[in-house]
């Protein structure tokens, strides 16, 4: 937490999205099975959730499992689903006053996991310090395809005209319609891509990439990312002079 003195609590990003990458490589480097990396990654989720709440972040979205991840070995998928069941504890959220949400193609998730997700969402619905969202069986292309289908149905049913379709219309039909777009996206593990994650929502998001594997990404690393974000000028298409006039 040595970066705290560099963080302006009045300018903490409202929404932080994270691609939690490097669990498997972390385990491989230590001669452990990949599942050990995912297990350790869960502990990192707990630490970063608490730090985000402490700093005043209002939305934390974690890329947990992509639609492409279904092509991974069956034992690894089973282990990941088991971790969700074992560690999706209401106590974590209640202790920190965190509301839990999940987005993604739930039709592909085992029913027992779906029920646990719904239960956790119900139990934490009244919490308001922060909303923690897991993107599970999620990809942006899936999300946008679903949104386009729903809008097309409205046009077909004559409840919406094509000329009435705006950016706001699309936004309303996305699975993230209950929260603002990310201010900051963090990717751990040394890769420089966003891997089909929140493509629409990240139009003006600031990106932060680091080499640290997710299991080693601690509160200090998170604070470092926040401090880096605050050192940037967000112009949203304006000039620096226009931004300064605010």
Secondary structure, 3 states (H helix, E strand, C coil): CCCHHHCCHHHCCCEEEEECCCHHHHHHHCCCCHHHHHHHHHHHHHHHHHHHHHHCCCEEEEEEEEHHHHHCCHHHHHHHHHHHHHHCCHHHHHHCCEEEEEECCHHHCCHHHHHHHHHHHHHCCCCCCEEEEEEEEECHHHHHHHHHHHHHHHHHCCCCCHHHCCHHHHHHCCCCCCCCCCCEEEECCCCCCCCCCCCCCCCCCEEEECCCCHHHCCHHHHHHHHHHHHCCCCCCCCCHHHHHCC
